[in-house]
């Protein structure tokens, strides 16, 4: 898992270096990369939610690992994965993205919501290995910050 996270971080660093030159290119490749990023988020958050909900046994070492991985992934600058025009209103991307055009609209607070998520994840990483009770409240906050973006900026269906 550590190698996967390191590869994503390396790709993020490289992409942020070359990303601006491709920022206006709202292609299906960009959307696939964006979806892959969130699959990595899910692969680390999913087991933590499973532990919280009792669907899997709490394991302090695994909880700490998943939370630290999530923290690393949250630190990737992924703005290059959101070029203007890569929302679900782009006919060329029909069925490929649930990103709503509200992301790019004037007054969008997506950056603020992303910052809240990163902060919640950082706090989670500091307590995840200290027991299920210690992790519970912070994991709920991580879930709430995820939902905050989904409600305003992610369509239910493709």
C-alpha positions in Angstrom: 0.0 0.0 0.0 2.8 2.4 0.8 4.2 1.9 -2.7 0.8 2.8 -4.2 0.6 6.0 -2.1 4.2 6.9 -3.0 3.4 6.4 -6.7 0.4 8.6 -6.5 2.3 11.3 -4.7 5.0 11.1 -7.3 2.4 11.3 -10.1 0.8 14.3 -8.3 4.1 16.1 -8.1 4.9 15.5 -11.7 1.3 16.3 -12.8 1.4 19.6 -10.9 4.6 20.5 -12.6 3.2 19.8 -16.1 -0.5 20.2 -15.3 -0.9 23.9 -15.9 0.0 23.4 -19.6 -2.8 20.9 -19.9 -5.3 22.6 -17.6 -7.7 23.6 -20.3 -7.8 20.1 -21.8 -11.0 18.6 -20.4 -10.5 15.1 -21.8 -11.8 11.7 -20.7 -8.2 10.9 -19.7 -8.3 13.7 -17.1 -11.6 12.4 -15.8 -10.2 8.9 -15.6 -7.2 10.2 -13.6 -9.6 12.1 -11.3 -11.7 9.0 -10.7 -8.5 7.0 -10.0 -7.5 9.6 -7.4 -10.8 9.1 -5.6 -10.5 5.3 -5.8 -7.3 5.6 -3.8 -9.1 7.8 -1.3 -11.9 5.2 -1.0 -9.4 2.3 -0.7 -8.1 4.0 2.5 -11.3 5.6 3.9 -13.5 2.5 3.2 -11.8 0.2 5.7 -11.8 3.0 8.3 -15.6 3.4 7.8 -15.9 -0.4 8.0 -14.1 -0.3 11.4 -16.3 2.5 12.6 -19.5 0.7 11.6 -18.4 -2.6 13.0 -18.3 -4.3 9.5 -14.7 -5.2 10.3 -12.7 -5.5 13.5 -10.9 -2.4 14.7 -7.1 -2.9 14.2 -5.0 0.0 15.6 -2.1 -0.6 13.3 -4.3 -0.9 10.2 -6.3 2.1 11.2 -3.2 4.2 11.6 -1.8 3.0 8.3 -5.1 3.8 6.4 -5.4 7.2 8.1 -1.8 8.1 7.3 -2.2 7.0 3.7 -5.4 9.1 3.5 -3.5 12.1 4.9 -0.8 11.7 2.3 -3.4 11.4 -0.5 -5.2 14.5 0.8 -2.0 16.5 0.5 -1.8 15.9 -3.3 -2.5 19.1 -5.2 -5.2 17.7 -7.5 -6.4 20.9 -9.1 -5.1 19.8 -12.5 -7.7 17.0 -12.3 -10.5 19.6 -12.5 -10.0 21.7 -15.7 -12.9 23.9 -16.5 -15.3 22.0 -18.7 -14.7 18.6 -17.2 -18.1 18.5 -15.6 -21.0 16.3 -16.4 -22.4 19.0 -18.6 -19.7 18.4 -21.2 -21.3 16.1 -23.9 -18.0 14.5 -24.7 -17.7 13.3 -21.1 -21.3 12.0 -20.8 -21.5 9.0 -18.5 -17.9 9.5 -17.3 -18.1 12.0 -14.5 -20.5 13.1 -11.8 -18.7 16.5 -11.3 -21.3 19.2 -11.5 -20.7 22.5 -13.3 -21.2 24.3 -9.9 -17.5 23.4 -9.2 -16.4 26.1 -11.6 -19.2 28.6 -11.0 -18.6 32.0 -9.5 -18.9 31.8 -5.7 -18.0 28.2 -5.5 -16.8 27.2 -2.1 -15.2 23.9 -3.3 -11.7 25.0 -2.2 -13.0 25.8 1.3 -14.7 22.4 1.5 -11.6 20.7 0.3 -9.5 22.4 3.0 -12.0 21.3 5.6 -11.6 17.7 4.4 -7.8 17.9 4.5 -8.0 19.3 8.0 -10.3 16.5 9.2 -8.1 13.9 7.6 -5.0 15.3 9.3 -6.7 15.2 12.7 -7.9 11.6 12.0 -4.4 10.5 11.3 -3.3 11.8 14.7 -5.9 9.7 16.6 -6.7 6.7 14.4 -4.4 4.3 16.2 -5.6 5.2 19.6 -8.7 3.0 19.7 -12.1 2.9 18.0 -13.6 5.4 20.4 -10.8 7.9 19.8 -11.2 7.5 16.0 -15.0 7.6 15.9 -15.7 11.3 16.3 -13.0 12.3 13.9 -14.0 9.7 11.3 -17.6 11.0 11.4 -16.2 14.5 10.7 -14.2 13.1 7.7 -17.4 11.6 6.4 -19.3 14.9 6.9 -16.6 16.8 5.0 -16.8 14.2 2.1 -20.6 14.6 2.1 -20.4 18.4 2.0 -18.7 18.3 -1.3 -20.9 15.5 -2.7 -24.1 17.3 -1.9 -23.3 20.5 -3.9 -20.7 19.3 -6.4 -21.4 15.7 -7.3 -24.4 14.3 -9.2 -25.9 11.1 -7.9 -25.7 9.4 -11.2 -23.6 9.6 -14.3 
